[in-house]
Amino acid sequence: MTTVPAARRTTTAVADAVALPALLRRWADRTPDLPALTFLDHDRDAEKTLTWRGLDDLVDSIAAWVRPRCAPGARVAILLEQSPSYVAAFLAVLRAGRIAVPLFPPASRHDDTLVAALVDCAPELVLTTWTGLEAVAAFVAGCAPARVVPVDALPPAEGRGTGPAEPDLDAVAYLQYTSGTTRDPVGVALTHRNLHAGAAQAGACFGAGAEVAVNWLPLFHEMGLAIGLTVPLLLGKRTVLMAPRAFLHRPGRWLRALSDNPGAVTGAPSSAYAHAAERSTAAERAGLRLEHVVALVNGGEPVHHHDVELFHRVFAECGLRADAHRPAYGLAEATVLVAASPAGAPVVRSFDARRLGLGEAVPAGRGRRASTLVGCGAAVGQELSIVDPETADPVPDGRVGEIRVRGLNVARGRWRDGGPVVDGAGWLRTGDLGVVVDGALFVLGPRTQVITAGGREHHPQDIERTVQRAHPAVRPHAVAAFGVPGPDGGRLVVVAERSRTAGAGIATRADVASAIRPAVAAAHGVRVHEVVLLEPGQAPRTSSGKIRRSASRERYLAGRAGHD
């Protein structure tokens, strides 16, 4: 069997697994007065820091309130803004021996996703804040008969003197709702053992030399939960937390936090690195010291080499090292991390696009159309293999196939239907296509999203990157490419949002389409059947902001999108 070697396999034994609440108590006992969590509140221009003892006491208080109000196995949904209260609420539900469901407060943009998750998990309690109580209670009343409680208004006396619970490590700890770009939300049931294994694998990969985790990713997202909570808790390191909107509005705040906290590990999707670079100003870069950044984890979506190169080109003057960038691959069912590149400059390879579409990864020759991919390294503390999507037989290096993984971090089932996510041998078939070249994993994207048009297969991410660069009116990272049936075979359709930048509104749909069509034809050898140009924010997105290709396709086929 051709297997990517797990060169950075964690050494933590199964018997050494510890539930997160017990880890919190350990640090509270050993280093009670050291800072555990600092929240950068940019709305109020303030900081709030909790020590390990302070965080442990807050978790105890909430856990003591939760425990008598719902039975073991009950789901407790967390609908809070990013804050220390979110961290405490998540850990408190685990300490109480109930199942945490990290979600987010209602917002019209993602209400369908939130409703689907609440209906699926059927929580008995919903935790929120006093300021959000009215809106959350009104929203929840329409989809789940749950009691809504503000965690920041609980009577202090309720939580005193309760020691940490010691849950069964193989009991479900929390439900991670994930939708990606192709499906409705699915609740992945992750155990305390999964949680510890995933954190240990990531810690072994990125934790060497780390002193602090800096995180703006939402805690309801699997990558944000790992970087902002589970990994630093396992390592006993401080977390610097900020709200996602603080980054989106002013990405320079993230870089400032990295500069102010030497020895930082952080993470973000590829598009966020590009966003930070594009929005950066000389004034913001002045005084930034980034030479002490330990790791910039790049995951959560396909890694674009243009994004990596742009980020380092912009911030090299601040001392940022190229070897700090760590492209990675993971998914919720594997408790986030599957593979990651080692320290060193990212590995970028250009493969022959036609041959790659036929399932073979060979270098692009001179004058040949190329598909440029960024390597995601080797498996981290688990087994990974590439198999034929139809037969599940392993394929040799250099052949495209479906990625499958097996390890202590891999979930065993989904929540509502109880269906397994692994086969009888414990293998998780990820649904993603990939190829191993020289020991490194290159990820092509979901198998179900491969577009068949022009007589061969195309990966939507490649086409979307071309579209983004075809015309300045196209909003970066707001493109969906998909196939639709036609009388002469598959047809390619592109949906793109208009950029918010000055002057973008002047371009007509015809202008944009006339730039996209030849660019795609030249780069990929396929004709674009139709271009749909939407206004900013109109494309359907996941709760983490990614364009939903399947929903875009459904809207197009239903005639609910504009045309060029």
TORFIMI-940933 format. One record per residue (C-alpha): y, x, z. Coordinates in pm, whole numbers, padded with zeros to 5 digits, always signed. Last residue first. Example, Ala and Ser with C-alpha at 12.3 -4.5 7.8 and 13.67 -1.06 7.14 Angstrom:
# TORFIMI-940933
-00106+01367+00714 -00450+01230+00780 
# end
This chain:
# TORFIMI-940933
+03814-02424-01839 +03643-02686-01626 +03714-02847-01290 +03432-02915-01045 +03257-03232-00927 +03053-03298-01240 +02727-03336-01048 +02585-03028-01222 +02890-02829-01112 +02872-02954-00756 +02504-02863-00736 +02571-02516-00877 +02848-02452-00625 +02616-02574-00348 +02347-02330-00463 +02594-02045-00494 +02742-02086-00147 +03042-01853-00133 +03032-01645+00186 +03271-01726+00470 +03051-01684+00778 +03009-02061+00819 +02885-02072+00459 +03125-02156+00180 +03189-02427-00077 +03463-02331-00326 +03799-02502-00278 +03960-02240-00051 +04195-02096-00312 +04224-02318-00623 +03925-02341-00850 +03858-02192-01193 +03534-02302-01362 +03414-02081-01647 +03150-02209-01889 +02868-02082-02108 +02919-01717-02025 +02732-01518-02290 +02497-01238-02188 +02484-00868-02266 +02558-00761-01911 +02865-00538-01914 +03005-00620-02258 +02924-00991-02244 +03055-01020-01889 +03388-00858-01979 +03411-01055-02304 +03375-01388-02120 +03588-01310-01814 +03914-01233-01994 +03918-01544-02212 +03810-01750-01911 +04109-01630-01707 +04362-01709-01977 +04196-02045-02052 +04211-02140-01686 +04582-02068-01695 +04749-01766-01538 +05081-01839-01369 +04921-01912-01034 +04816-01551-00993 +05178-01437-00997 +05194-01349-00629 +04852-01309-00473 +04651-01608-00352 +04380-01542-00610 +04226-01831-00802 +03873-01916-00702 +03583-01850-00934 +03286-02048-01067 +03082-01884-01344 +02813-02059-01547 +02533-01885-01737 +02300-02090-01955 +01921-02101-01956 +01737-02208-02267 +01859-02341-02603 +01893-02704-02498 +02051-02595-02169 +01946-02554-01809 +02190-02410-01557 +02221-02055-01425 +02445-01924-01152 +02748-01705-01088 +02966-01765-00783 +03299-01590-00728 +03526-01565-00423 +03477-01201-00325 +03817-01105-00467 +04025-01398-00599 +04040-01403-00978 +04402-01401-01101 +04386-01025-01154 +04138-01071-01443 +03802-00910-01527 +03750-00719-01203 +03615-01011-01002 +03410-01127-01301 +03226-00794-01320 +03140-00808-00951 +03014-01164-00993 +02789-01061-01281 +02620-00792-01073 +02589-01022-00770 +02426-01290-00985 +02123-01077-01074 +02029-01120-01438 +01692-01197-01594 +01628-01188-01967 +01646-01388-02290 +02018-01456-02292 +01994-01638-01964 +01758-01635-01667 +01964-01610-01350 +01803-01475-01033 +01919-01687-00741 +01575-01783-00610 +01476-01418-00569 +01765-01353-00334 +01951-01025-00388 +01905-00687-00556 +01852-00471-00248 +01797-00097-00290 +01566+00054-00029 +01553+00431-00001 +01240+00646-00004 +01315+00811-00338 +01352+00469-00503 +01233+00153-00330 +01314-00176-00503 +01442-00507-00381 +01425-00881-00429 +01503-01110-00138 +01286-01407-00040 +01228-01241+00295 +00851-01262+00309 +00784-01205+00676 +00449-01038+00744 +00263-01118+01067 -00088-01096+00924 -00130-01473+00914 +00196-01516+00726 +00543-01513+00877 +00829-01766+00888 +00609-02023+01054 +00694-02393+01052 +00792-02555+01378 +00965-02829+01178 +01278-02827+01394 +01290-02469+01514 +01163-02221+01259 +00886-01977+01339 +00749-01637+01429 +01066-01433+01437 +01051-01066+01339 +01184-00810+01588 +00838-00705+01704 +00758-00594+01350 +00668-00690+00994 +00880-00691+00679 +00861-00821+00322 +01091-00743+00030 +01003-00914-00297 +00952-00697-00601 +01121-00451-00834 +00915-00149-00933 +01043+00204-00872 +00804+00268-00586 +00469+00104-00645 +00395-00268-00600 +00217-00431-00307 +00026-00752-00386 +00200-01073-00276 +00059-01243-00590 +00369-01421-00723 +00656-01222-00572 +00477-00888-00631 +00529-00691-00313 +00773-00439-00169 +00691-00315+00180 +00862-00280+00513 +00716-00196+00852 +00930-00187+01165 +01142+00044+01378 +01418+00084+01118 +01303+00059+00757 +01454+00313+00521 +01795+00359+00364 +02018+00078+00239 +02096+00235-00099 +02404+00123-00288 +02354-00025-00635 +02510+00030-00978 +02368-00179-01262 +02423+00009-01584 +02463-00081-01949 +02353+00220-02155 +02596+00464-02317 +02442+00767-02150 +02118+00674-01979 +02091+00449-01677 +01837+00579-01428 +01514+00378-01400 +01438+00081-01175 +01181-00148-01342 +01161-00525-01303 +01260-00646-01649 +01616-00708-01536 +01614-00351-01403 +01514-00232-01750 +01813-00408-01904 +02056-00287-01637 +01951+00079-01653 +02008+00192-01295 +02316+00355-01145 +02250+00493-00798 +02475+00523-00491 +02350+00687-00170 +02608+00656+00108 +02743+00987+00246 +02551+01090+00554 +02411+00932+00868 +02090+00755+00777 +02090+00439+00565 +01974+00121+00730 +01675-00111+00706 +01563-00432+00875 +01842-00525+01117 +01931-00882+01213 +01681-01040+01449 +01430-01022+01162 +01459-01394+01081 +01838-01358+01087 +01846-01111+00802 +01890-00740+00746 +01999-00467+00509 +02222-00172+00590 +02490+00054+00445 +02599+00308+00709 +02948+00454+00655 +03019+00727+00910 +02905+00995+00662 +03222+00948+00457 +03431+01068+00751 +03755+00892+00837 +04028+01144+00920 +04322+00908+00877 +04393+01044+00526 +04039+00937+00433 +04144+00578+00505 +04235+00457+00155 +03973+00651-00041 +03710+00568+00217 +03768+00194+00193 +03793+00201-00187 +03466+00391-00228 +03274+00154-00002 +03418-00154-00170 +03348-00020-00521 +02989+00060-00414 +02928-00305-00333 +02691-00375-00042 +02514-00709-00077 +02592-00939+00217 +02547-00925+00595 +02565-00549+00597 +02788-00241+00622 +02762-00064+00957 +03057+00169+01011 +02919+00427+01253 +03049+00696+01489 +03426+00664+01444 +03574+00985+01589 +03757+01091+01273 +03943+00760+01264 +04277+00859+01415 +04544+00614+01297 +04898+00743+01357 +05043+00621+01031 +04786+00397+00866 +04978+00081+00953 +05301+00218+00805 +05121+00329+00490 +04997-00025+00442 +04644-00167+00445 +04576-00505+00287 +04353-00373+00008 +04164-00140+00241 +04094-00403+00504 +03989-00658+00242 +03757-00405+00075 +03588-00331+00408 +03564-00705+00469 +03397-00761+00131 +03115-00523+00221 +03021-00718+00532 +03129-00584+00870 +03015-00350+01145 +03142-00138+01430 +03037+00162+01635 +03313+00342+01819 +03311+00692+01966 +03685+00697+02014 +03848+00363+02107 +04216+00352+02006 +04141+00443+01645 +03871+00180+01612 +04102-00081+01765 +04379+00021+01523 +04137-00016+01233 +04051-00368+01343 +04417-00458+01388 +04484-00338+01033 +04287-00638+00913 +04588-00861+00983 +04524-01229+00908 +04149-01188+00855 +04110-00954+01150 +04285-01179+01401 +04101-01474+01244 +03769-01317+01340 +03873-01300+01707 +03859-00966+01886 +03603-00793+02105 +03593-00441+02244 +03245-00395+02389 +03161-00136+02654 +02828+00043+02655 +02522-00019+02874 +02288+00060+02587 +02112-00278+02589 +02440-00459+02649 +02604-00264+02365 +02323-00375+02130 +02309-00742+02237 +02676-00836+02251 +02935-00760+01983 +02722-00559+01743 +02416-00783+01767 +02595-01117+01804 +02830-01028+01519 +02538-00945+01290 +02355-01269+01373 +02663-01486+01322 +02754-01716+01612 +02933-01420+01772 +03185-01417+01488 +03254-01068+01351 +03553-00901+01518 +03356-00626+01691 +03425-00280+01832 +03127-00131+02014 +03196+00157+02256 +03070+00502+02349 +02841+00584+02056 +02707+00937+02022 +02365+00819+01907 +02376+00437+01901 +02343+00365+01530 +01970+00377+01455 +01822+00375+01805 +02064+00100+01907 +01977-00106+01601 +01606-00084+01676 +01657-00152+02048 +01875-00455+01977 +01616-00602+01741 +01333-00536+01985 +01522-00690+02278 +01606-01006+02086 +01258-01042+01942 +01114-01007+02293 +01354-01270+02429 +01230-01498+02153 +01400-01605+01831 +01364-01953+01681 +01536-01959+01340 +01733-02280+01296 +01790-02351+00927 +02130-02444+00789 +02129-02585+00435 +02031-02355+00152 +02122-02096-00111 +02424-01890-00008 +02313-01805+00343 +02225-02094+00569 +02152-01940+00906 +02131-02100+01244 +02006-01860+01509 +01826-02052+01781 +01804-01884+02118 +01573-01739+02382 +01241-01890+02274 +00968-01784+02516 +00774-01464+02443 +00961-01262+02705 +00885-01526+02967 +01210-01561+03154 +01310-01362+03461 +01601-01561+03604 +01894-01367+03746 +01995-01433+04106 +02201-01731+04210 +02430-01665+04506 +02746-01830+04381 +02763-02046+04073 +02859-02393+04186 +03124-02268+04428 +03349-02162+04141 +03393-02522+04018 +03351-02523+03638 +03675-02534+03439 +03631-02233+03208 +03286-02352+03100 +03426-02677+02961 +03135-02926+02946 +03015-03164+02674 +02714-03383+02757 +02500-03442+02450 +02415-03745+02240 +02445-03555+01908 +02611-03643+01575 +02927-03849+01613 +02977-03782+01982 +02978-03409+01904 +03308-03435+01717 +03490-03636+01982 +03362-03407+02257 +03465-03096+02061 +03818-03223+01998 +03875-03332+02358 +03718-03025+02518 +03888-02756+02311 +04157-02666+02565 +03909-02692+02853 +03659-02467+02682 +03319-02540+02523 +02956-02574+02627 +02742-02849+02476 +02450-02977+02680 +02137-03171+02586 +02129-03017+02240 +01957-03189+01945 +01875-02866+01752 +01864-03023+01404 +02144-03274+01454 +02369-03004+01596 +02291-02762+01312 +02351-03020+01039 +02677-03131+01201 +02800-02772+01222 +02720-02700+00857 +02891-03019+00741 +03196-02938+00956 +03252-02600+00791 +03598-02638+00638 +03705-02923+00864 +03689-02709+01175 +03467-02798+01468 +03418-02531+01734 +03150-02268+01666 +02774-02219+01709 +02547-02012+01932 +02244-02224+02027 +02105-02101+02359 +01761-02214+02475 +01726-02263+02851 +01595-02023+03116 +01915-02032+03322 +01967-01662+03251 +01946-01732+02878 +02205-02009+02908 +02423-01777+03115 +02404-01497+02857 +02542-01724+02585 +02809-01872+02812 +02925-01530+02933 +02971-01396+02579 +03154-01711+02471 +03372-01704+02782 +03474-01345+02698 +03629-01491+02381 +03556-01602+02025 +03630-01974+02017 +03371-02190+02183 +03105-02435+02069 +02794-02310+02247 +02495-02543+02218 +02246-02573+02503 +01894-02657+02390 +01644-02774+02649 +01330-02563+02686 +01347-02565+03064 +01502-02892+03180 +01869-02980+03183 +02134-03030+03450 +01983-02824+03731 +02003-02494+03536 +02342-02534+03366 +02567-02509+03673 +02386-02208+03818 +02389-02042+03475 +02767-02084+03448 +02836-01916+03781 +02575-01645+03733 +02726-01551+03396 +03069-01522+03559 +02925-01304+03836 +02753-01078+03582 +03074-01043+03381 +03270-00945+03690 +03001-00701+03802 +02994-00533+03461 +03372-00522+03459 +03570-00777+03260 +03880-00685+03061 +04145-00914+02916 +04407-00789+02673 +04733-00948+02566 +04946-01019+02260 +04898-01392+02319 +04745-01477+01981 +04623-01118+01950 +04388-01156+02245 +04201-00826+02241 +03900-00894+02463 +03761-00604+02663 +03401-00620+02784 +03186-00410+03016 +03447-00210+03205 +03308+00007+03487 +03330-00135+03839 +02971-00248+03886 +02803+00059+03735 +02445+00056+03865 +02417-00297+04004 +02617-00469+03730 +02439-00253+03472 +02097-00374+03591 +02218-00733+03626 +02319-00731+03260 +01982-00589+03162 +01815-00870+03355 +02022-01126+03165 +01924-00959+02835 +01548-00989+02883 +01365-00658+02916 +01107-00507+02682 +00942-00199+02830 +00590-00343+02801 +00629-00354+02423 +00711+00015+02417 +01056+00146+02325 +01007+00435+02080 +01218+00286+01802 +01114+00364+01446 +01368+00578+01265 +01146+00707+00985 +00990+00367+00919 +00845+00482+00589 +00898+00241+00298 +00549+00118+00221 +00340+00135-00094 +00000+00000+00000 
# end
